[in-house]
Amino acid sequence: MTTLSISPQGQITLPAEILQINTWKGHSKLEMFCIGDTVVLRPAHDQKSNDISDLGGFFKDNSIVLTTEELCKPVDFNEE
């Protein structure tokens, strides 16, 4: 856990690790809200944007690679 300090101007600096994990860069827009005594930050989604390039990197960390055949294979929910 990292402890942050609030500047006299009410600003905080997010650790580089948090920025990298979330792929946030300078001037990224974030939404902030509270749940109880927890503050949550998440990317702000521009409702006006329909640009597919906004999804760039969305599946970046997905390590599962399936062939078309595997994707089309029926699922047997009884299989263990």
GIQUIUR-V627273 format. One record per residue. N is the residue number from 1. RES is the residue in one small letter. OMEGA is omega in whole degrees, 0 to 359 (none if undefined). Layout:
# GIQUIUR-V627273
N,RES,OMEGA ; N,RES,OMEGA
This chain:
# GIQUIUR-V627273
1,m,179 ; 2,t,176 ; 3,t,180 ; 4,l,174 ; 5,s,176 ; 6,i,180 ; 7,s,177 ; 8,p,178 ; 9,q,179 ; 10,g,182 ; 11,q,172 ; 12,i,175 ; 13,t,179 ; 14,l,179 ; 15,p,180 ; 16,a,181 ; 17,e,179 ; 18,i,179 ; 19,l,181 ; 20,q,181 ; 21,i,184 ; 22,n,184 ; 23,t,175 ; 24,w,179 ; 25,k,176 ; 26,g,181 ; 27,h,173 ; 28,s,177 ; 29,k,180 ; 30,l,170 ; 31,e,178 ; 32,m,176 ; 33,f,182 ; 34,c,170 ; 35,i,186 ; 36,g,179 ; 37,d,180 ; 38,t,176 ; 39,v,182 ; 40,v,173 ; 41,l,175 ; 42,r,180 ; 43,p,175 ; 44,a,181 ; 45,h,178 ; 46,d,183 ; 47,q,183 ; 48,k,186 ; 49,s,173 ; 50,n,184 ; 51,d,182 ; 52,i,179 ; 53,s,176 ; 54,d,180 ; 55,l,181 ; 56,g,181 ; 57,g,182 ; 58,f,180 ; 59,f,186 ; 60,k,186 ; 61,d,180 ; 62,n,184 ; 63,s,180 ; 64,i,179 ; 65,v,180 ; 66,l,174 ; 67,t,177 ; 68,t,179 ; 69,e,180 ; 70,e,179 ; 71,l,184 ; 72,c,181 ; 73,k,177 ; 74,p,180 ; 75,v,176 ; 76,d,183 ; 77,f,178 ; 78,n,181 ; 79,e,179 ; 80,e,none
